[in-house]
Amino acid sequence: MESTPPIQATPKNDPEPAHGGMAFLRDVEVELTLEIGRRRMRIADVVKLGPGAMVELDKGAGEPLELFVNGRLIGRGEAVVVGDRYGIRITEIVTTEGSAR
């Protein structure tokens, strides 16, 4: 009886798939959201808002901004201006809800 050689999923000369075999996900688009703060208001107060109105947020000046991907917190950072646009300098990556690296 002949022995069948084992099946190889990846030929030996191919490099290891990047990022645990999830390289195919690199082209998937996601929604990136930067949150500078929140405020809970009654609808009656919202309809009174107009040009020049100010809404105080729950974050203080200098506190890190939160970065979300598809609604999930992934990091924190600080606001920066790049030319005539706003951006975020990432200072912390959140690996699981609450823990950072």
BAROVO-82050 format. One record per atom (N, C-alpha, C, O): residue in one letter; x, y, z. Coordinates in steps of 0.001 Angstrom, whole numbers, plus 524288, in hexadecimal, padded with zeros to 5 digits. Each point is the difference from the previous one (the first is absolute). Example, Ala and Ser with C-alpha at 12.3 -4.5 7.8 and 13.67 -1.06 7.14 Angstrom:
A833867E9C681E78/A7FC86804A680000/A80384804B080000/A8040C7FFED80299/S7FA968042D7FA97/S80334804A68003C/S7FCFE80442802DA/S801FD80454800A9/
This chain:
M803517FB6F80000/M7FCAF8049180000/M80380804D380000/M8038B8007B80338/E7FB698031A7F91A/E8032E804B47FFAE/E7FE3380400803FA/E7FB5D800888012C/S8087C80242800D9/S7FECC80424803BC/S7FF318051C7FD0A/S8030A801447FC7F/T7F8E3801AF804E2/T7FEDB804FA7FD7F/T802E880454802E0/T7FFCF8003E804CC/P802E6803337F855/P802C780439802B1/P7FC22803A7802AB/P7FB9D800A97FE25/P805FE801BD8063B/P7FC7B8039C802BA/P7FEC3804B97FC95/P80336801A87FCD5/I7F82B80075803D6/I7FE4C8049D7FD0B/I8021C804D1802BE/I7FF8780088804C1/Q802CE802FB7F839/Q801F8804D880232/Q7FC53804677FE80/Q7FEAC8009D7FB6B/A7FFAD802758086D/A7FC7B804587FEF2/A802D8804747FD4C/A7FDBB802AF7FCB8/T807407FE25804A2/T803148042D7FDB6/T8050E7FDAD7FDF7/T802C57FD69802F5/P7FE8B8036B7F819/P804FA7FE087FE0E/P8047F802368032E/P7FFB680468801E8/K804707F88D7FEA9/K80468801808034F/K802998050E7FE45/K80225802D080342/N7FDB97FE6A7F7AD/N802A5804B17FE37/N7FCB3804F280084/N80206804447FF16/D7F8FA7FB5480257/D7FCB88049D800D4/D801188024C8055C/D800A57FD1C803C9/P7FF93808217FC95/P800BB8025580529/P7FB427FF148036E/P7FBB37FF147FE10/E8051A8012E80702/E7FBB17FF61803B3/E7FBF5804477FF01/E80173804787FEFA/P7F9967FA428014E/P7FC04804077FF52/P800A38044180421/P800DE7FED980496/A7FEB3806007F9CA/A800A8804658039C/A7FB788003A803DF/A7FB8E7FEC17FEA8/H80596802CE8060D/H7FC17800D98041B/H7FC8F7FB40800E3/H7FB368006F80002/G807317FB0A800BE/G7FD0B7FB518015C/G7FC6F7FE207FBAE/G7FBEF7FDB380121/G8056A8032F7FA01/G7FCD67FE0C7FBBA/G7FB58803697FEB0/G7FC717FE407FD48/M8037E8068B80494/M7FB90803707FEEB/M801668045E7FC34/M7FD6C8040E7FFED/A806907FB2C7FCFD/A801AE804067FC4B/A7FBA88016B7FC30/A7FFD18046B7FE1B/F7FCB77F7F4800C0/F7FBC0801087FC51/F7FC3D8042B80208/F7FCE3802137FCFA/L803557FF318080E/L7FC82803F180240/L80219805937FF66/L7FD36803C28011D/R807997FCCB7FD29/R80271805277FFB0/R7FD0B803CF7FC8E/R8004F804B4800F6/D7FCDB7F98E7FB1D/D7FD3B8037B7FC71/D7FA5D8010D801A1/D7FD32802C77FD40/V8011A7FB1080726/V7FAAD800DA801DD/V7FFAC805768026C/V803248015C80360/E7F91A801B87FAE8/E7FF498053E80224/E7FCD97FFCA80503/E7FC3F7FD0780072/V80553806318035A/V7FD3B80077804F1/V7FF10805C980115/V802858035D7FDA9/E7F9E47FDC7805D8/E7FEE28056880171/E8033C80176804C1/E7FFA77FD7C80416/L80379806917FB5E/L8034F801F08042F/L7FD6D804D980244/L7FEC4803A67FD1F/T800697FC7080808/T7FD618045980294/T8036A8021780460/T8021E7FD008031B/L7FE67808177FD22/L802E1802948042A/L7FC19802D08036E/L7FD168035C7FE2B/E802DA7FB45806CE/E7FC338025F8038D/E802B6803D38039D/E803A47FE9A802D0/I7FA8A806467FD14/I80255803F08036E/I7FCE4800BC80509/I801D78028F803A1/G7F9987FB467FC9A/G7FCE380058804C2/G7FA467FEEE7FEED/G7FE5D7FF697FB85/R7FEA580059808AA/R7FA5E7FEFF7FF98/R7FD13803A6803A7/R802318023B803A7/R7F8CF7FE4A7FB3A/R7FC958030B80359/R7FA847FDF07FF5C/R7FE2F7FF427FB9C/R7FF2F7FFD1808A4/R7FA937FE407FFE8/R7FC8C804C9800B2/R800B28030C803A8/M7FB8B7FD947F8C3/M7FC92804988003F/M7FA607FE6E7FED9/M7FEFE7FC1F7FD58/R7FD70806EB804AD/R7FA7F7FF3C7FEB7/R7FEF8802407FA99/R80292803BC7FE64/I7F9BF7FA0E7FEDA/I7FEAE801DA7FAC2/I7FE6C805C28002F/I80153802FC7FC78/A7FBE47FE9280795/A7FE5D8057C8007C/A804BA803A580005/A7FFB2804537FDEA/D804A97FA0280465/D804B58033980021/D802E87FFD17FAC2/D8025B803DF7FE65/V7FD797F7AB7FEF8/V8029C7FF7D7FAEF/V7FD7D803937FBFC/V802C9802877FD01/V7F8037FDC5802D8/V7FD5C8033B7FC15/V800E7805CF800F1/V7FF1A803297FC7E/K802A17FE498081B/K801358057F8012C/K805718018E7FE0A/K80145804A37FFE0/L801F17F78D7FE9A/L8054D8012F7FE36/L7FFDD802E37FACB/L7FCB17FEF47FCAD/G806DB80498802B0/G8006B802E57FB19/G8059F801AC7FF34/G8036D7FEA480317/P7FD86804517F8C1/P8054C801DB7FF02/P8022F802F6804B8/P7FD62803648022E/G8075D7FB547FF5C/G80282802948046E/G7FEFF7FD5780539/G8028880142803E3/A7F9BF7FB057FC3A/A7FEE87FD38804DF/A804A57FC8F8015E/A802B27FE0C7FC88/M7FE3B8013780876/M804397FC92801BD/M7FDBD7FB6C802F2/M7FC508009280309/V805EF7FADC7FC08/V7FE697FB47802B7/V804D67FDFE802D7/V803E97FEAC7FD89/E7FBD18011D807A4/E804667FE1980314/E800197FA0C7FFD8/E7FC037FD6E800C4/L808A08006F7FE3B/L8009B7FA587FFA4/L8021A7FDD880520/L801BC802F180362/D7FE197F7DD7FD29/D801A87FD87804DF/D805E97FF7780093/D801DA7FE9480434/K80120802847F7BB/K805B77FF9780047/K8025C8055280108/K7FE39803FC7FDF9/G805D27FBFA80538/G802CB804D380104/G80433800EE7FBE9/G801B57FC5B7FD5E/A7FFF3808848021C/A80437801507FC60/A804DD7FD00801A7/A801497FFC4804A1/G8015E7FDFC7F7A2/G804C37FD118011C/G7FF297FA39800FF/G803C27FD0180000/E7F7648015A800DA/E7FEF77FA67800B7/E800837FD417FABB/E7FEED8025A7FBF2/P802B97F8A380410/P800947FD3E7FB06/P7FACD7FF4D7FD32/P7FBF67FF1480271/L8043A801627F85F/L7FB737FF017FCBD/L7FFAC7FA277FF04/L803F87FD4A8002E/E7F75D800C07FECB/E7FF4A7FA637FF30/E7FF457FED27FA3C/E7FD39802C67FD39/L805507F91180108/L7FFDE7FE5F7FA93/L7FD147FACC7FFA9/L801557FC3D802AF/F7FAA58039F7F9F6/F7FCBE7FB5F7FF64/F800577FDFB7FA67/F8006B803157FC55/V7FF687F7C8802FE/V7FF6D7FD927FAE3/V7FAFD7FCDB80038/V7FF6E7FC7280330/N7FCF0804EB7F95D/N7FAD97FD837FFDD/N7FD777FFD680567/N7FDA17FC158017A/G802E18082F80174/G7FD768006D80516/G802F17FD9080484/G7FE20800308046D/R8066E7FD887FA9D/R803007FD7280428/R804E78032B80139/R802FF801557FC7C/L7FDCA7FFDC8087F/L804878030D801AB/L805057FD117FEBA/L800B57FB8B801A7/I802CF806FD7FB61/I805027FD7E7FEB7/I804AE80320801DC/I8045A7FDF680029/G7FAD18070280143/G8047980318801A9/G7FE778055C80208/G7FB71801887FFF8/R808898013B801CA/R7FF5880554801EA/R80469803567FDD5/R8041D7FDFE7FE87/G7FB01807178014A/G8040B803697FDF7/G7FED0805AA800FF/G7FC7F8015B802FF/E80689801F67FA65/E7FF5B8059D800AC/E7FEFA802817FAB7/E801E97FE327FBF9/A7FB10805F78041F/A7FEAB802BC7FB2C/A804C8802DA7FDEE/A8030E80233802FE/V7FD8E7FDBF7F7DE/V8042D802DA7FD60/V7FDB9802B57FB3A/V7FBDC7FE827FE10/V806DA8057480014/V7FE818029C7FB2A/V804307FEBC7FBFF/V804A5800D7800EF/V7F9AD7FD207FA95/V803877FE9E7FBC4/V7FE61803517FB54/V7FC227FED37FD66/G806C98054380190/G7FE6F803A17FBE3/G7FB00802BF801A6/G7FFD7802A180406/D7FC167FCBE7F8D8/D7FAFA8026780155/D7FBFC7FBF6801BF/D7FB4B800F37FFBC/R8069A7FA8480211/R7FC847FBC9801C5/R801617FE598058C/R80461800BF801D6/Y7F7C77FD02800BE/Y800E87FDC980531/Y801977FA527FF7F/Y7FEA37FD657FC32/G8043A800B68079C/G801897FA898001E/G800977FE408059D/G7FEBD802E0803A4/I8032F7F8647FD08/I800EE7FDE88053B/I805627FD8080015/I8016A7FD097FC7D/R801898042F80787/R804F67FD5880101/R7FEBF7FBBA803ED/R7FE968011F80475/I801ED7FA007F9E7/I7FE947FB9C8035F/I8042A7FF5A80430/I804A57FF897FED8/T7F99E8007080602/T803957FF788046E/T7FF607FAD0802CA/T8035F7FE738030F/E7F84F7FEDC7FBE4/E7FED97FB1A802C7/E7FC9A7FC8E7FC97/E7FC3F801E27FDA8/I804FE7F92180206/I7FCC37FC2C7FD4B/I7FD737FC908041D/I802A97FDF380371/V7F8478016A7FC3B/V7FD0E7FCC7803AE/V7FF7B7FA977FD90/V7FD8A7FF627FBEA/T804CA7FCB38069B/T7FFE07FAB87FDD1/T7FAFB7FD1E80166/T7FDD27FD447FCB4/T800578034680805/T7FAE17FE038019E/T7FD778045D80304/T802B98036380210/E7F83A7FCA47FE41/E7FD2D8044F80283/E8028E8015C8053E/E7FF9C7FD14803CD/G802FE807687FC48/G80241801EA804D3/G805D97FF358007C/G8028680321802A4/S7FFCF7F8E47FAFB/S805A17FF418009F/S802CB8027E7FB6B/S7FE2D7FFBB7FB8F/A80641802B080589/A802D6802EE7FBFD/A8057A7FDDE7FF53/A8021E7FD3280349/R800138044F7F837/R8058A7FECD7FF32/R802B9804BF7FDE3/R804B57FFDA7FF0A/
